[in-house]
Amino acid sequence: MELLSLKNIEKTYEQKCVLNKVNLSIKEGEFFTFLGPSGCGKTTLLRIIAGFVQAEKGTVTFEGNNMTNTPAEKRNVGMVFQNYALFPFMNVFENVAYGLKNKKDSKQTILQQVTKYLKLVNLEGYEARNVSELSGGEQQRVALARSLVMQPKLLLLDEPLSNLDARLRDKMRMELKEIQSQLGITTLFVTHDQTEALTMSDRIAVFDQGNCVQVGTPYEIYTAPANVFVANFIGDTNLFKVQIENNKAVLNSTVSLDLCKDSLGEYISIRPQDITISDKTEGSLNTLSGIVKKVSMSGPLIEYIVTVEALELKVIKLNTIGAEYKRGQQVYLTLEPRCIKILNE
């Protein structure tokens, strides 16, 4: 069931188009992510949904009602900001209870609700702590509890993990997704981090310079990018400008690759993990001879840069016993036609 609909949303700042005719539909209970580089319009769109920014054109429909001109305080929406926006002069309990007090809920209701949501975010026993005494992860949990305690129909998260260190960010990713799943709350998540988007989302909208260029599941976005920008932005890829002739992608005068089908396009994309590397050749289709130029190991994975004629290809292989190839070693790369994606700009 559709909870939120955005139709032809447009926004301009100082004659620069920030959002260009954005159309999206978000389902009830969905974890939906706006993904893109800084300045692509994703946070502006989130603020339009929240009611903090007014779009010049387009409509925001929430639960079947046109909310385009509805003030922020009258939308049943909760928001966690990038800097958390906690009240430094209040303790944890007071921060979480703030919205309920403004609603003039009873003391008993406030106590029950604050206790419930502090338990949900693993902050039991922190009620009397000043927020300045908390770690970044703890402050993020307080900000989340403060939004959830109002029981919004829609939760908006504006890069809430960006201020955390890498290990804590990984932990909070899992916790945040688990909380969202428990509550079944529809969540819009803004990030420029592809790992966050791929691991947490039910669906992703990829933005580029104010345009929504692709919407799909993490698997769809990663394995079937809509264009060169998406292929480059989502994960590593080997991207080459080519000429396609007779069901072959011609990379240069000496290297060409067989394709599954003769499609139109100017580029091909091959994910590094889809390339098979070996010190022997079995004469398979699309097998190229090359020399290992660089080797880097990141624990479970080994990354190779292999030169083939005048080209360089990145290859990623699982780090198993006896799997490593040395710099300067001759190797053979096999690129299966089904793993070669044909793209346009």
Secondary structure as the mmCIF struct_conf table of DSSP 4:
data_model
#
loop_
_struct_conf.conf_type_id
_struct_conf.id
_struct_conf.beg_label_comp_id
_struct_conf.beg_label_asym_id
_struct_conf.beg_label_seq_id
_struct_conf.end_label_comp_id
_struct_conf.end_label_asym_id
_struct_conf.end_label_seq_id
STRN STRN1 GLU A 2 TYR A 13
TURN_TY1_P TURN_TY1_P1 GLU A 14 GLN A 15
STRN STRN2 LYS A 16 LYS A 27
TURN_TY1_P TURN_TY1_P2 GLU A 28 GLY A 29
STRN STRN3 PHE A 31 LEU A 35
TURN_TY1_P TURN_TY1_P3 SER A 38 GLY A 39
BEND BEND1 CYS A 40 GLY A 41
HELX_RH_AL_P HELX_RH_AL_P1 LYS A 42 ALA A 50
TURN_TY1_P TURN_TY1_P4 GLY A 51 GLY A 51
BEND BEND2 PHE A 52 VAL A 53
BEND BEND3 GLU A 56 GLU A 56
STRN STRN4 LYS A 57 PHE A 62
TURN_TY1_P TURN_TY1_P5 GLU A 63 GLY A 64
STRN STRN5 ASN A 65 ASN A 66
TURN_TY1_P TURN_TY1_P6 THR A 68 ASN A 69
HELX_RH_3T_P HELX_RH_3T_P1 ALA A 72 LYS A 74
BEND BEND4 ARG A 75 ARG A 75
STRN STRN6 VAL A 77 VAL A 80
TURN_TY1_P TURN_TY1_P7 GLN A 82 ASN A 83
TURN_TY1_P TURN_TY1_P8 PRO A 88 PHE A 89
BEND BEND5 MET A 90 MET A 90
STRN STRN7 ASN A 91 ASN A 91
HELX_RH_AL_P HELX_RH_AL_P2 VAL A 92 ASN A 102
TURN_TY1_P TURN_TY1_P9 LYS A 103 LYS A 104
HELX_RH_AL_P HELX_RH_AL_P3 LYS A 107 LEU A 120
TURN_TY1_P TURN_TY1_P10 VAL A 121 ASN A 122
TURN_TY1_P TURN_TY1_P11 GLU A 124 GLY A 125
TURN_TY1_P TURN_TY1_P12 GLU A 127 ALA A 128
STRN STRN8 ASN A 130 ASN A 130
HELX_RH_3T_P HELX_RH_3T_P2 VAL A 131 GLU A 133
BEND BEND6 LEU A 134 LEU A 134
HELX_RH_AL_P HELX_RH_AL_P4 GLY A 136 LEU A 148
TURN_TY1_P TURN_TY1_P13 VAL A 149 MET A 150
BEND BEND7 LYS A 153 LYS A 153
STRN STRN9 LEU A 154 ASP A 158
BEND BEND8 GLU A 159 GLU A 159
TURN_TY1_P TURN_TY1_P14 PRO A 160 ASN A 163
BEND BEND9 LEU A 164 LEU A 164
HELX_RH_AL_P HELX_RH_AL_P5 ALA A 166 LEU A 183
TURN_TY1_P TURN_TY1_P15 GLY A 184 GLY A 184
STRN STRN10 THR A 186 THR A 191
BEND BEND10 HIS A 192 HIS A 192
HELX_RH_AL_P HELX_RH_AL_P6 GLN A 194 MET A 200
BEND BEND11 ASP A 202 ASP A 202
STRN STRN11 ARG A 203 ASP A 208
TURN_TY1_P TURN_TY1_P16 GLN A 209 GLY A 210
STRN STRN12 ASN A 211 GLY A 216
HELX_RH_AL_P HELX_RH_AL_P7 PRO A 218 THR A 223
BEND BEND12 ALA A 224 ALA A 224
BEND BEND13 ALA A 226 ASN A 227
HELX_RH_AL_P HELX_RH_AL_P8 VAL A 228 PHE A 233
BEND BEND14 ILE A 234 GLY A 235
STRN STRN13 ASN A 238 LYS A 241
STRN STRN14 GLN A 243 GLU A 245
TURN_TY1_P TURN_TY1_P17 ASN A 246 ASN A 247
STRN STRN15 LYS A 248 VAL A 250
BEND BEND15 ASN A 252 THR A 254
STRN STRN16 SER A 256 ASP A 258
BEND BEND16 CYS A 260 LYS A 261
BEND BEND17 GLU A 266 GLU A 266
STRN STRN17 TYR A 267 ILE A 270
HELX_RH_3T_P HELX_RH_3T_P3 PRO A 272 ASP A 274
STRN STRN18 ILE A 275 SER A 278
BEND BEND18 ASP A 279 LYS A 280
TURN_TY1_P TURN_TY1_P18 LEU A 285 ASN A 286
STRN STRN19 THR A 287 MET A 297
BEND BEND19 GLY A 299 PRO A 300
STRN STRN20 LEU A 301 VAL A 308
TURN_TY1_P TURN_TY1_P19 GLU A 309 ALA A 310
STRN STRN21 LEU A 311 LEU A 318
TURN_TY1_P TURN_TY1_P20 ILE A 321 GLY A 322
TURN_TY1_P TURN_TY1_P21 ARG A 327 GLY A 328
STRN STRN22 GLN A 330 LEU A 335
HELX_RH_3T_P HELX_RH_3T_P4 PRO A 337 CYS A 339
STRN STRN23 LYS A 341 LEU A 343
#
